């Protein structure tokens, strides 16, 4: 995957319920070899007020998203970037669920595959009791930078995958299909 590349994504939202909370920021970074290039980094107008409790986490408030693309437009742009690509994220099931809800009906262009660095780390290291983004970054030597920003979290997830790839290979996991099976075989990630 280093040579073929992958897209690391992250969303910032109005809350933690993927069935009803809206997107306030999203990022997609293309990783090739060890370099990353932003493909899409944007604030998003969720079409509703951003709760103060969420603003305290990611720093995005209502005034900042005035004039930003709406969810459907932003997700359409993201789908165009991620279509038929390997998508990577940390706890990415949440992001995928939010995107599915925000997407216009029938508008999905699915990625080729979705890898979760949280699930991969939990599968590789079942004794780890904390597989949060910060904890996994610290254990694997990835700098925690711009936490709770879409582009910062996407960049960290991409760098985590680059750190996890040789560890997966040491366990005999050499293909994308094997990595997908491995992340799903361990069950839910440790928190």
N, C-alpha and C positions, 0 to 999 in steps of 0.2 A: 504493500500500500504506500510505502514511501515514494516509489517511483510513479505509480499510477495516480497518486494523490487522493485526497478526500476533502470533504467540506465539514468544518466544525461549525456548529450552530449553538445559539443560546437565545432565550427570550427573557425579558423582564415583563412582569405582569401586574395587574391590579390586585392580585391575591393568589392563593394557593389552590383554588378549586378549578380544575381544567374544564369543568362543565359550564362554568359561568363567568370566570374572570377573563378580562381582556388583556391584550398585548399593549405594552407602552414602549417597548424597544425590542429590536431584533438585530441579530448579526449573523453573517455567514462568511467564514474565512476559508479560502482555498489553501490547503497545505500540499506542497510538492517538495519532496526530499525533506529538508529540515526548515524550510522557509514558509511563511504564511503571507497571504495577500488578501486584504479585505475585498470581498465581492459585493457585500451589501451590509451597511451599518446604518440604521435609521431609527429615529424615534417614530412611534406609531400613535395615532389618536384612537383610543379605544372606544370613543363615542359615549363615554360615561366619566363620571368624576373618579379621580384616582384617590383612594383612601390615604389619609395621613400615615397610617401604619405601614403602608406599602412605600410611600415616599421616603419614610425614615430608612428603609432598607436600600433602595436603589437611587434615591435622590431625584426622581422624576416627578414633577407635579403637573397640574392641569395647564398652567401657563406655558410650560415647555413643549407640550404636544399640540398646542394650537397651531394649525397650519400643517401639521405632519400628515403623512398619508394615513388613510383609514386602514383598518385591519385587513379587509378583503384585498385592497391594492397592494399592501405590503406583503401579504402572504402569497399573492400571485407572483410578485417579483421573486420572492424566496423560492417558490416552487419551480420557477424557470431556471434558477441557479442549481437547485438540488436534484432536478429530474435526472434519473438514471445514474446518480452519483452515490458514493458511499458517504453517508451522513454520520457524524460523530458528535456526541454531546455527553455531558455528565448528568445522570438522572434524566436522560433525554426522553424517556417515556412521557414525562409531564409535558415537555415542549411539543412532542408529536400529538398528544391529545388536545392541547390548546390549539395547535394549527389545524387539526381536523375540524374542530368546532368553528373556528373562525373562517374557514375556507368556504368560498361560494360553492353551492351544490354542483357536483360533477366537475369541479375545476382542478382536482388533484392531478398532479404529475408525480407519481411516487418516486422516491429515491430507489436506487438499486438495492441498498441495504442500510440498516441503521445499527450502529455500534454504540454501546453505552460504556464509557470509561469507568463509571461507578460499578456496574455489574461485572465488568472484566476484572477490575481490581478485587472485588469481593470473591470472585471465583478463583483468582490466583492466590489470594491470601485470606482464606476463610477464618483465620483467627483474628483478623482486624475487626474490632468492634465499631469503629468509626470509619465509614467510607465516604464522608462528606468531601466536597471538592477541596477544601483547605487541608484536611487530614491526608488525603491521598497525595496532593501536591507536595506537602511537607515530607512525607515518607519517600517519595520518588525523586525529590530534588528539583521540583518544578517551582519556580518563583510564583508566589501569590501576588498578582498585580491587577489592579483595577477590578477588585472583587465586586460583584453585584452590578456590573455593567455588562451589557450583552456582548460587546466585543472582547472585554477582558475575560469573561467566563468562557467564551468560545475559544479564545486563544489558549487558555489554560487547559481546556478539554483536549484540544488538538495536540498540545505538547505532552499531555499525559498519555495519549495514545502512542505517540512516538517513543515514550519511555516504556510503555507496556509491550510494544511489539517484540523486542528481543526476549523479554521474559516469557511471552507466549511461545515464541519459537523454542526456547529452552524446554518447554513442556510438550513440544511436538506439535504445536498448533501453528500451521504454516499457511493456511488458506483462509480466505474470507468466510467460506462456509463453515470451517472448523471453529473460527472465532465466534461466529453467530451461535453455533451449537453450544460452545463453551460458556458464553455469557448467559445463556438460557438454562443450562444444566444445573446451575448452582441455586436457582430459586431467587427470591427477592434479595436485594443488596442489604448489607448491614448498614445501619445509620450511625 
